[in-house]
Amino acid sequence: MHWRERYRPEQIYIFHSMLTSAAFSLVFTVNQIYRVQTVGLNPLQLVLTGTVLEVTAFLFEIPTGVFADVYSRRLSTILGVVLIGLGFFIEGMFPVFSIVLLAQVVWGIGWTFISGAEDAWISDEIGADQAAPLFLRATSLGLLSNLVAIPVSVFLAQFGLNLPFLVGGVLLLLLAFLLSILMSENGFQPQSREERQSRPRFTDTLKQGISLVRVKPGLLAFMGAAIFVGLYSEGFDRLTEAHFLANFEFPSFPLVDVVLWFGLIRAGRILLSVGTTELARRRIRLQDNRALVRTLQFSYGLVALGILLFAQTRSFWVALIATWLVHSLRALAEPLKTAWINQHVESRVRATVLSTASQMDALGQMIGGPIVGAVGTLRSIRAALTISGLMLLPALPLYQRMKRTPPAEPS
């Protein structure tokens, strides 16, 4: 039996999700501490690293999504994993602001190759209805592997804040090698060379994806909401650790330093996220469009309130609870959004539409990031985070329009 026939697509998808989550956790547990304490970035520079990442995503999301729809979702996923691993390794090797920005470009391109491709791949392999609960299951298991990686990251950071970057990068390169051996692709049929040469297939796929978004009001509303999600998220993601470091006094316990505190904070939010996504997987009927959209509205409404509370409180413990609330509900929202898109978009343009949604998110982050970063530098981090929370609110009425969108016809 061939290696690719030994494992079901669901197993490969979960394996990929878990190892990717572990690698990201190794890096993200300490990345902002590394950038503040080792590279020496200020609030504006912290946000600009994210802005460069999102500009890269904005430029490459749709072309790489079309690549996945025309050539291969499997190949797109493997290329993405390689580039993300290289980006992490580069940032860890060279603690210089300009190199940190270059690393964001490298792994940002890698992320666009994965974005949409892996979800479109599994939806084609097992069907969109069967994929919907798998997205939540993979999210839960990915969060658990994320949790396991936190103490490893904290341990490695004791020997150097850059070490988790290097180990995370190598882990992703190993994952890419394993995927090249184990990952099959049977549900998707790429165009033959003759067909690609006979007509501009790449351009046709792009036009079909964009046209579908334009004629479906629910999809158009989804893209609009993605912009506001991007507007709020960049400032919150880049300034959370800086806010804790600048505006709160960490409780003093024996043998617990700042790096370990951030590891504990991350572990707590992951445990809550696992509980939230598992509860949703068991209680929400994912094929019920209205129930799914109501959950999205409720989640993002509480996210906005959580960010505002985090920005204004003077209590470390209240701030801690607020960040846990925000991250657990964000973890719930992501697979729900992916499930909704997969149920409302035909297979032939699924990766392109998913990438378009990611591009709208990147556009929001490109716009919101510099604004929030400038406010954080010129005024205060509290003011910047307050603006971030308010930026999310317009997404809520846009999700309301998605309730009336009929699902796509089966391919």
C-alpha positions as CSV (number, residue, x, y, z in Angstrom):
1,M,0.0,0.0,0.0
2,H,1.3,3.4,-0.9
3,W,2.1,5.8,1.9
4,R,-0.6,8.2,0.8
5,E,-3.2,5.5,0.9
6,R,-2.5,4.5,4.6
7,Y,-4.0,7.7,6.1
8,R,-7.4,9.2,5.6
9,P,-7.6,12.9,4.6
10,E,-9.2,13.7,8.0
11,Q,-6.1,12.3,9.7
12,I,-3.7,14.3,7.6
13,Y,-5.8,17.4,8.1
14,I,-5.7,17.1,11.8
15,F,-2.0,16.1,11.9
16,H,-1.2,19.2,9.8
17,S,-3.4,21.4,12.1
18,M,-1.7,20.1,15.2
19,L,1.9,20.4,14.1
20,T,1.3,23.8,12.6
21,S,-0.4,25.0,15.8
22,A,2.5,23.6,17.9
23,A,5.1,25.5,15.7
24,F,3.1,28.7,15.9
25,S,2.8,28.4,19.6
26,L,6.5,27.9,20.0
27,V,7.0,31.2,18.2
28,F,4.0,33.3,19.4
29,T,4.4,32.5,23.1
30,V,7.5,34.8,23.1
31,N,7.5,36.7,19.8
32,Q,6.4,40.0,21.2
33,I,8.7,39.7,24.2
34,Y,11.5,39.0,21.8
35,R,10.7,42.0,19.7
36,V,10.4,44.3,22.7
37,Q,13.3,43.1,24.8
38,T,15.8,41.7,22.2
39,V,15.1,43.7,19.0
40,G,14.0,46.8,20.9
41,L,10.8,47.7,19.0
42,N,8.5,50.6,20.0
43,P,4.6,50.3,19.7
44,L,4.6,51.8,16.2
45,Q,7.3,49.4,15.0
46,L,5.5,46.5,16.7
47,V,2.4,47.3,14.7
48,L,4.4,47.9,11.5
49,T,5.7,44.4,11.6
50,G,2.1,43.2,11.4
51,T,1.3,45.8,8.7
52,V,4.1,44.5,6.5
53,L,2.7,41.0,7.1
54,E,-0.8,42.1,6.1
55,V,0.4,44.0,3.0
56,T,2.1,40.9,1.9
57,A,-1.1,38.9,2.5
58,F,-3.2,41.5,0.7
59,L,-0.9,41.3,-2.4
60,F,-0.6,37.5,-2.6
61,E,-3.9,36.1,-1.1
62,I,-5.9,36.0,-4.3
63,P,-3.1,34.9,-6.7
64,T,-2.1,32.0,-4.4
65,G,-5.8,31.1,-3.9
66,V,-6.2,30.9,-7.7
67,F,-3.0,28.9,-7.9
68,A,-4.6,26.4,-5.5
69,D,-7.9,26.3,-7.5
70,V,-6.1,25.8,-10.9
71,Y,-3.1,23.7,-10.1
72,S,-3.1,21.9,-6.7
73,R,-4.4,22.5,-3.2
74,R,-1.9,20.0,-1.9
75,L,1.1,21.7,-3.5
76,S,-0.1,25.1,-2.4
77,T,-0.3,23.9,1.2
78,I,3.2,22.3,1.2
79,L,4.8,25.4,-0.3
80,G,3.1,27.5,2.3
81,V,4.5,25.4,5.2
82,V,8.0,25.7,3.8
83,L,7.9,29.5,3.5
84,I,6.4,30.0,7.0
85,G,9.2,27.8,8.4
86,L,11.8,29.8,6.6
87,G,10.3,33.1,7.8
88,F,10.3,32.0,11.4
89,F,13.9,30.9,11.1
90,I,15.1,34.1,9.5
91,E,13.5,36.3,12.3
92,G,15.1,34.2,15.0
93,M,18.5,34.3,13.4
94,F,18.7,38.1,12.9
95,P,17.3,40.4,15.7
96,V,17.3,43.5,13.5
97,F,14.1,45.5,12.6
98,S,14.7,45.4,8.9
99,I,15.3,41.6,8.9
100,V,12.2,41.2,11.1
101,L,10.2,43.0,8.4
102,L,11.8,40.8,5.7
103,A,10.8,37.7,7.7
104,Q,7.2,38.9,7.7
105,V,7.2,39.0,3.9
106,V,8.5,35.5,3.6
107,W,6.1,33.8,6.0
108,G,3.3,36.1,4.9
109,I,3.6,34.7,1.4
110,G,3.7,31.3,2.9
111,W,0.5,31.9,4.8
112,T,-1.3,33.0,1.7
113,F,-0.4,29.7,0.0
114,I,-2.0,27.8,2.9
115,S,-4.9,30.1,3.4
116,G,-8.0,28.7,1.7
117,A,-6.0,25.8,0.1
118,E,-6.0,23.4,3.1
119,D,-9.7,24.0,3.8
120,A,-10.6,23.7,0.1
121,W,-8.5,20.5,-0.1
122,I,-10.3,18.7,2.8
123,S,-13.7,19.9,1.7
124,D,-13.1,18.3,-1.7
125,E,-11.7,15.1,-0.2
126,I,-14.6,14.4,2.2
127,G,-17.4,16.9,1.3
128,A,-18.3,20.3,2.7
129,D,-20.9,19.0,5.1
130,Q,-18.5,16.5,6.6
131,A,-15.8,19.1,6.7
132,A,-17.7,21.6,8.8
133,P,-17.5,19.6,12.2
134,L,-13.9,18.6,11.3
135,F,-12.9,22.3,11.2
136,L,-14.0,22.7,14.9
137,R,-12.5,19.3,15.8
138,A,-9.2,20.3,14.2
139,T,-9.3,23.7,16.0
140,S,-9.7,22.0,19.4
141,L,-6.9,19.5,18.8
142,G,-4.7,22.3,17.4
143,L,-5.3,24.3,20.5
144,L,-4.3,21.3,22.6
145,S,-1.0,20.9,20.7
146,N,-0.7,24.7,21.1
147,L,-1.0,24.2,24.8
148,V,1.7,21.4,24.9
149,A,4.1,23.7,23.0
150,I,3.9,26.6,25.5
151,P,6.1,25.1,28.2
152,V,8.5,24.0,25.5
153,S,8.7,27.6,24.3
154,V,9.1,29.0,27.8
155,F,11.9,26.4,28.5
156,L,13.7,27.3,25.2
157,A,13.4,31.0,25.9
158,Q,15.5,30.6,29.1
159,F,18.4,29.9,26.8
160,G,17.5,32.7,24.3
161,L,14.3,34.4,23.2
162,N,15.2,33.6,19.6
163,L,15.4,29.8,20.1
164,P,11.7,29.2,19.9
165,F,11.7,30.9,16.4
166,L,14.5,28.5,15.2
167,V,12.9,25.4,16.6
168,G,9.5,26.4,15.3
169,G,10.9,27.0,11.8
170,V,12.6,23.6,11.7
171,L,9.5,21.9,12.9
172,L,7.5,23.4,10.0
173,L,10.2,22.4,7.4
174,L,9.9,18.8,8.8
175,L,6.1,19.0,8.5
176,A,6.4,20.1,4.8
177,F,8.6,17.0,4.1
178,L,6.1,14.7,5.8
179,L,3.1,16.2,3.9
180,S,4.9,15.7,0.6
181,I,5.0,12.0,1.5
182,L,1.6,11.5,3.1
183,M,-0.8,14.0,1.7
184,S,-2.9,12.7,-1.2
185,E,-5.2,14.7,-3.6
186,N,-8.1,12.7,-5.1
187,G,-11.1,15.0,-4.8
188,F,-9.7,17.8,-6.9
189,Q,-8.8,17.5,-10.5
190,P,-6.4,20.2,-11.9
191,Q,-6.7,21.3,-15.4
192,S,-4.5,19.6,-18.0
193,R,-1.7,21.5,-19.6
194,E,-3.7,21.6,-22.9
195,E,-6.7,23.0,-21.1
196,R,-4.6,25.6,-19.3
197,Q,-3.0,26.7,-22.5
198,S,-6.2,26.8,-24.5
199,R,-7.8,29.5,-22.3
200,P,-6.6,31.8,-19.5
201,R,-7.8,29.5,-16.7
202,F,-6.0,31.4,-14.0
203,T,-7.8,34.6,-14.9
204,D,-11.1,32.8,-15.4
205,T,-11.0,31.3,-11.9
206,L,-10.3,34.7,-10.4
207,K,-13.2,36.3,-12.3
208,Q,-15.6,33.5,-11.3
209,G,-14.7,33.9,-7.7
210,I,-15.1,37.6,-7.6
211,S,-18.3,37.5,-9.6
212,L,-19.8,35.0,-7.2
213,V,-19.1,37.4,-4.3
214,R,-20.6,40.3,-6.1
215,V,-23.9,38.6,-7.0
216,K,-24.5,37.0,-3.5
217,P,-25.3,39.7,-0.9
218,G,-24.5,37.4,1.9
219,L,-21.0,36.8,0.6
220,L,-20.5,40.5,0.0
221,A,-21.6,41.2,3.6
222,F,-19.1,38.5,4.8
223,M,-16.3,40.3,2.9
224,G,-17.3,43.6,4.4
225,A,-17.3,42.1,7.9
226,A,-13.9,40.6,7.3
227,I,-12.5,44.2,6.7
228,F,-13.7,45.3,10.2
229,V,-12.4,42.1,11.8
230,G,-9.0,43.0,10.3
231,L,-9.3,46.6,11.4
232,Y,-9.6,45.7,15.1
233,S,-7.3,42.6,15.2
234,E,-4.0,44.1,14.2
235,G,-3.8,46.6,17.0
236,F,-5.0,44.1,19.6
237,D,-2.7,41.3,18.5
238,R,0.4,43.5,18.4
239,L,-0.2,45.6,21.5
240,T,-1.5,43.0,24.0
241,E,1.9,42.0,25.4
242,A,3.1,45.6,25.3
243,H,0.0,46.7,27.3
244,F,0.7,44.1,30.0
245,L,4.4,45.1,30.2
246,A,3.8,48.8,30.2
247,N,0.6,49.2,32.3
248,F,0.3,46.3,34.8
249,E,2.4,45.0,37.6
250,F,2.6,41.2,37.4
251,P,1.8,39.4,40.6
252,S,4.9,38.2,42.3
253,F,5.4,34.4,42.8
254,P,8.5,32.4,43.4
255,L,10.3,31.3,40.2
256,V,7.6,33.0,38.0
257,D,9.2,35.6,35.7
258,V,7.6,37.6,32.9
259,V,8.3,35.0,30.2
260,L,6.6,32.3,32.3
261,W,3.7,34.6,33.1
262,F,3.1,35.1,29.4
263,G,3.2,31.3,29.0
264,L,0.6,30.9,31.7
265,I,-1.6,33.6,30.1
266,R,-1.4,31.8,26.8
267,A,-2.1,28.4,28.3
268,G,-5.2,29.7,30.1
269,R,-6.7,31.2,26.9
270,I,-6.0,28.0,25.0
271,L,-7.8,25.9,27.6
272,L,-10.8,28.2,27.4
273,S,-10.7,28.2,23.6
274,V,-10.7,24.3,23.6
275,G,-13.7,24.3,25.9
276,T,-15.5,26.9,23.8
277,T,-15.0,25.2,20.5
278,E,-15.8,21.8,21.8
279,L,-19.1,23.1,23.3
280,A,-19.9,24.7,20.0
281,R,-19.1,21.5,18.1
282,R,-21.6,19.6,20.2
283,R,-24.3,22.2,20.6
284,I,-24.4,24.2,17.3
285,R,-26.0,22.7,14.3
286,L,-23.5,23.8,11.7
287,Q,-25.8,23.2,8.8
288,D,-28.3,25.7,10.3
289,N,-27.3,28.9,8.6
290,R,-29.1,31.2,11.1
291,A,-27.7,29.5,14.1
292,L,-24.2,29.7,12.7
293,V,-24.4,33.4,11.9
294,R,-26.0,34.2,15.3
295,T,-23.1,32.5,17.0
296,L,-20.7,34.7,15.0
297,Q,-22.5,37.8,15.9
298,F,-22.6,36.9,19.6
299,S,-18.9,36.0,19.6
300,Y,-17.7,39.2,18.0
301,G,-20.0,41.3,20.1
302,L,-18.3,39.9,23.2
303,V,-14.9,40.2,21.6
304,A,-15.5,44.0,21.2
305,L,-16.6,44.3,24.8
306,G,-13.6,42.3,26.0
307,I,-11.1,44.5,24.2
308,L,-12.7,47.7,25.6
309,L,-12.6,46.2,29.1
310,F,-8.9,45.1,28.6
311,A,-8.1,48.6,27.5
312,Q,-9.7,50.5,30.4
313,T,-9.2,48.3,33.4
314,R,-6.4,48.9,35.9
315,S,-6.6,45.5,37.4
316,F,-4.2,42.8,36.2
317,W,-6.7,40.0,36.9
318,V,-9.6,41.8,35.1
319,A,-7.2,42.3,32.1
320,L,-6.3,38.7,32.2
321,I,-9.9,37.5,32.1
322,A,-10.7,40.0,29.3
323,T,-7.9,38.7,27.1
324,W,-9.0,35.1,27.8
325,L,-12.5,36.0,26.8
326,V,-11.4,37.7,23.6
327,H,-9.1,34.9,22.5
328,S,-11.5,32.0,23.3
329,L,-14.3,33.6,21.2
330,R,-12.0,34.4,18.3
331,A,-10.9,30.8,18.3
332,L,-14.6,29.8,18.0
333,A,-15.3,32.3,15.2
334,E,-12.6,31.2,12.8
335,P,-13.8,27.7,12.0
336,L,-17.4,28.9,11.9
337,K,-16.5,31.4,9.2
338,T,-14.6,28.8,7.3
339,A,-17.6,26.4,7.5
340,W,-20.0,29.1,6.4
341,I,-17.9,29.9,3.3
342,N,-17.5,26.3,2.4
343,Q,-21.2,25.7,2.5
344,H,-22.0,28.8,0.4
345,V,-19.4,28.5,-2.4
346,E,-19.0,26.0,-5.2
347,S,-15.9,23.8,-5.2
348,R,-14.3,25.2,-8.4
349,V,-13.7,28.6,-6.8
350,R,-13.7,27.7,-3.1
351,A,-10.0,28.4,-2.4
352,T,-10.2,31.7,-4.4
353,V,-13.1,32.9,-2.3
354,L,-11.5,31.9,1.0
355,S,-8.4,33.8,-0.1
356,T,-10.5,36.8,-1.0
357,A,-12.0,36.8,2.5
358,S,-8.4,36.6,4.0
359,Q,-7.4,39.5,1.7
360,M,-10.3,41.6,3.0
361,D,-9.1,40.8,6.5
362,A,-5.5,41.8,5.5
363,L,-6.9,45.1,4.0
364,G,-8.5,45.9,7.3
365,Q,-5.3,45.2,9.2
366,M,-3.3,47.3,6.7
367,I,-5.6,50.3,7.4
368,G,-6.1,49.8,11.1
369,G,-2.6,48.8,12.1
370,P,-0.8,52.0,11.4
371,I,-3.6,54.1,12.9
372,V,-3.6,52.1,16.1
373,G,0.1,52.0,16.2
374,A,0.5,55.7,15.8
375,V,-2.1,56.3,18.6
376,G,-0.2,53.9,20.8
377,T,3.0,55.7,20.3
378,L,1.8,59.3,20.4
379,R,-1.0,59.0,22.9
380,S,-1.2,55.7,24.9
381,I,-1.6,52.0,24.4
382,R,-4.9,52.2,26.3
383,A,-6.3,54.6,23.8
384,A,-5.0,52.5,20.9
385,L,-6.7,49.4,22.2
386,T,-10.0,51.3,22.8
387,I,-10.0,52.3,19.2
388,S,-9.4,48.7,18.2
389,G,-12.4,47.5,20.2
390,L,-14.7,50.2,18.6
391,M,-13.4,49.3,15.1
392,L,-15.0,45.8,15.3
393,L,-18.6,46.9,16.0
394,P,-19.7,47.7,12.4
395,A,-19.1,44.0,11.6
396,L,-22.1,42.9,13.6
397,P,-24.9,44.3,11.4
398,L,-23.1,42.9,8.3
399,Y,-23.3,39.4,9.7
400,Q,-27.0,39.9,10.0
401,R,-27.3,40.0,6.2
402,M,-25.7,36.6,5.9
403,K,-28.7,34.8,7.6
404,R,-30.7,34.8,4.4
405,T,-28.0,33.4,2.1
406,P,-28.9,30.0,0.6
407,P,-26.2,27.3,0.5
408,A,-24.3,26.5,-2.7
409,E,-25.6,23.7,-4.9
410,P,-23.6,20.4,-4.5
411,S,-20.9,20.0,-7.2
